[in-house]
Amino acid sequence: QPRLVIMLISPHYWESPFCLCELGALWAMAHDSFPLLIPPVTFADLKGVLTGIQAGRINDKATLNNLKDAVAA
């Protein structure tokens, strides 16, 4: 039982059958997750079960501070 799943959403993420299977398992098991968008991925690129979820940019200081807090909790 993971406490938190850190997702690195890159262009290759969407092309990987393994990553998409992991995403389905994460969604089905309702684990807490922290999606990080890796440029050039944008919020508009989030689709499927990721539509409308809270995500942050990997190069954003506030996002990384939030991640630190989530990991420390």
C-alpha positions as a printed NumPy array, in Angstrom:
array([[  0.   ,   0.   ,   0.   ],
       [  1.849,   3.105,  -1.156],
       [  1.267,   6.274,   0.841],
       [  1.813,   8.418,  -2.245],
       [  2.435,   7.714,  -5.913],
       [  4.553,  10.345,  -7.677],
       [  3.661,  10.416, -11.354],
       [  6.067,  11.919, -13.887],
       [  3.894,  12.817, -16.865],
       [  6.089,  13.2  , -19.953],
       [  5.32 ,  12.851, -23.659],
       [  6.646,   9.281, -23.479],
       [  4.329,   8.509, -20.549],
       [  1.291,   8.632, -22.851],
       [  3.03 ,   6.322, -25.35 ],
       [  3.933,   3.665, -22.781],
       [  1.473,   0.764, -22.372],
       [  3.129,  -0.038, -19.03 ],
       [  2.594,   3.513, -17.718],
       [ -1.028,   3.478, -18.837],
       [ -1.572,   0.16 , -17.03 ],
       [ -0.007,   1.636, -13.901],
       [ -2.279,   4.667, -14.238],
       [ -5.303,   2.368, -14.432],
       [ -4.191,   0.479, -11.329],
       [ -3.601,   3.74 ,  -9.473],
       [ -7.075,   4.957, -10.4  ],
       [ -8.791,   1.634,  -9.584],
       [ -7.097,   1.327,  -6.201],
       [ -7.702,   5.012,  -5.36 ],
       [ -4.143,   5.621,  -4.148],
       [ -3.084,   9.168,  -3.382],
       [ -1.009,  10.571,  -6.194],
       [  1.057,  13.62 ,  -7.022],
       [  1.267,  14.141, -10.796],
       [  4.183,  16.22 , -12.061],
       [  4.063,  17.559, -15.605],
       [  7.356,  17.465, -17.479],
       [  7.604,  20.017, -20.315],
       [  6.402,  20.144, -22.977],
       [  3.369,  18.468, -21.32 ],
       [  0.737,  21.   , -20.219],
       [ -2.423,  20.851, -18.139],
       [ -4.404,  20.639, -21.388],
       [ -2.634,  17.336, -22.14 ],
       [ -4.141,  15.607, -19.107],
       [ -6.78 ,  13.197, -20.358],
       [ -8.699,  10.106, -19.365],
       [ -8.72 ,   9.554, -15.606],
       [ -6.316,  12.493, -15.228],
       [ -8.827,  15.013, -16.598],
       [ -9.415,  17.704, -13.999],
       [ -7.004,  16.398, -11.378],
       [ -4.641,  18.591,  -9.413],
       [ -1.2  ,  18.446, -10.98 ],
       [  1.876,  20.619, -10.954],
       [  4.782,  21.483, -13.175],
       [  8.063,  19.82 , -12.284],
       [  9.918,  23.097, -12.829],
       [  7.69 ,  25.113, -10.455],
       [  9.123,  25.869,  -6.999],
       [  5.703,  25.996,  -5.292],
       [  4.783,  22.597,  -6.75 ],
       [  8.017,  21.054,  -5.482],
       [  7.423,  22.56 ,  -2.031],
       [  3.94 ,  20.999,  -2.036],
       [  5.472,  17.669,  -3.025],
       [  7.974,  17.914,  -0.157],
       [  5.093,  18.531,   2.252],
       [  3.087,  15.623,   0.834],
       [  6.027,  13.243,   1.177],
       [  6.756,  14.407,   4.719],
       [  3.113,  13.963,   5.843]])
